[in-house]
Amino acid sequence: MMKGRYCMLAVLFTMISAATSIASVESVGADCSPRLHRRPVVLVHGFKDTSRKMQQMAAALRREGWTVYTPTLTPSLGQVGLDELARQLAVFIDGTLRPGEKFDLVGFSMGGLVCRYYLQRMDGLSRTDKFITLGAPHHGSLWACLIANPGCRQMRPGSDFIKDLNSDIDTLRTVDFTSVWTPLDLMILPSSSSRMPVGREIELPLLLHPLLVLSPRSIDSVVALLK
């Protein structure tokens, strides 16, 4: 008799466990919201840098669910023009992303100008949704006057390259554009060169130019802008 009761209890326990497991699975399935769709993000480094400079920001974005690409454009010391680096960027994008796939673009320092050439002169505007520059010398930097190579000549205030990009600056209104800059920037002289008459602007009180890609405050700003 006792043995029969144990058997019945065992069967009942098994049925309850199975029902609980099914309910648990259904509950989890009901509570799980679908994964947010995030466009791929391409991070473009600056002068004298490689993709390593962008890895801290890339890691933060990946934790938030983005697919992030960090191409290295070479040489990055100005030995070639920024238009040549933009062509490298275009080749990377065409070879990495699906044809016609929309993406977001973030350019640091010189990389911001490289991105602008890609957008404004290589039809990049047609497939870019959000564009963010971090301490980019949109109107040139006086430091570029100290180096007489092709890339640095293009980054001088009043250069033909700068004038050309700013001649149709309103085309950037076709994307969601933001310029992030610091008034304490000693690499972009004057620091106001990073300000733009189009799009939105975020001013961060950061003491060093590289902190625009390394500081948690700047990274958090980029994460918020891309969401």
Secondary structure, DSSP 4 states (H G I P E B T S, - for coil): -HHHHHHHHHHHHHHHHHHHHHHHHHHHHHHPPPPPP---EEEE--TT--GGGGHHHHHHHHHTT--EE-PPPS--SSSS-HHHHHHHHHHHHHHHSPTT--EEEEEETHHHHHHHHHHHHSSGGGTEEEEEEES--TT--GGGGG--SHHHHHTSTT-HHHHHHHHTGGGGGGSEEEEEE-TT-SSSSSGGGG--SSSEEEE---SSTTHHHHSHHHHHHHHHHH-
